[in-house]
């Protein structure tokens, strides 16, 4: 069978940094092909080449046996290539039907809403997606799972022959993931070739027929998915087994290895820096209400502890995080920092008071994608880096280079724009920026969403080190195993309020799932 897509000896460099070095990839019609690798391995760059975003690549690309040159997104669309990114490219204020038909509207001069809706409905019916998308609803009101379906339907309007899904399950619940996988198989059965990129190795092995592994910009392994397991796949990605990474991390914690966090803050071993009993909590919230949903939330974060916050999407977790740092106004309730009552009217005021946020959406709320890494990294700590508020470019680059080295950001280029880094490396930049501000309490919302196993282990170490240095961490995550592994205490939110609290050592996955879905009376807040 003629391959649907062939990529041969693909190369790409940014300045002197080679990001892709002779990568080859081949897909058959109707195949779901896994593409895996650590953050910075080159997956995002390869995806952008397919999307027409990097015209200056080396190597050859063929579609159905014919050589093509992907010099622009228009070229990619003309050749039937569609990419669905982790950060959706939808227009939030338009309806689902308008988004699906955007750029492919029926008619030549004028467009009628009725015709657009009818065309979208016909498409969904043909694709077997009828009744899965509320066509008249504004996209901004839809869940992540439904927006994912809108993106796929939008790609189908362009008769996509190759469909790339970049981390499509990063924010989906288990049931929504299964529905997405069923839809992917359905699309593949029509002859479309799919590239599936995910850091969840188990689901890659379950949903793909073949896979390709990248490491450090080069091809490492390829073959039938059935011939791999999670251990062998991790070994191919990292060059060492995940067990070795975890063992090293655990032994470092036991030894209390001396080190320094960015900004010169000492790292102290384990939990020896916890706040002494009876001293005020670093952060105490009482009866908070605000946003559309959060109501009567009370919680406390003490020095030297990680407090985990679990809940389903829509439970109010992210709204609460923004309320704590002054990004969403409080309607009711009070905040105390180190026992002193505060009224935080902006994130800047929160920073001055000792609170910093790693936001849920690193692109929309975290990075300035058009600014270089050096400016992004020091953005929250500018007040302490110069005289009279003036920061020299040399000092700025020095601080940024140190942070980039500490967090192993790839490529290690302080002048590269924030939007040019892969998702995991963008996350490292956002995390480094928050820690450089030297907060007493770090509110981390989904800090490991969409990152590979190696980067996740790094971020886990950073969070433990912050608590070990006497800081407080409020950790919000969809990954229950992550919460169970890191948290000293666990809170569960449901319908905008805290419904359960349990010690980290006593918590179980089933207990969390039960509280998230059914709700139990709160046991109180320390």
Secondary structure, 3 states (H helix, E strand, C coil): CCCCEEEEEEEEEECCEEEEEEEEEEECCCCEEEEEECCCCCHHHHHHHHCCCCCCCEEEEEECCEEECCCCHHHHHHCCEEEECCCCCCCCCCEHHHHHHCCCCCCCCCCCHHHHHHHHHHHHHHCCCCCCCCCCCEHHHCCHHHHHHHHHHHHHCCCCCEEEEECCCCCCCHHHHHHHHHHHHHHHHCCCEEEEECCCHHHHHHHCCEEEEEECCEEEEEEEHHHCCHHHHHHHHHCCCHHHHHHHHHHHHHHCCCEEECCCEEECCCCCCCCCCCCCCCEEEEEEEECCCEEEEEEEECCCCEEEEECCCCCCHHHHHHHHCCCCCEEEEEEEECCEEECCCCHHHHHHHCEEEECCCHHHHHCCCCCEHHHHHHHHHHHHCCECCECCHHHHHHHHHHHHHHCCCCCCCCCCEHHHCCHHHHHHHHHHHHHHCCCCEEEEECCCCCCCHHHHHHHHHHHHHHHHCCCEEEEECCCHHHHHHHCCEEEEEECCEEEEEEECCCCCHHHHHHHHHHCCCCCCCC
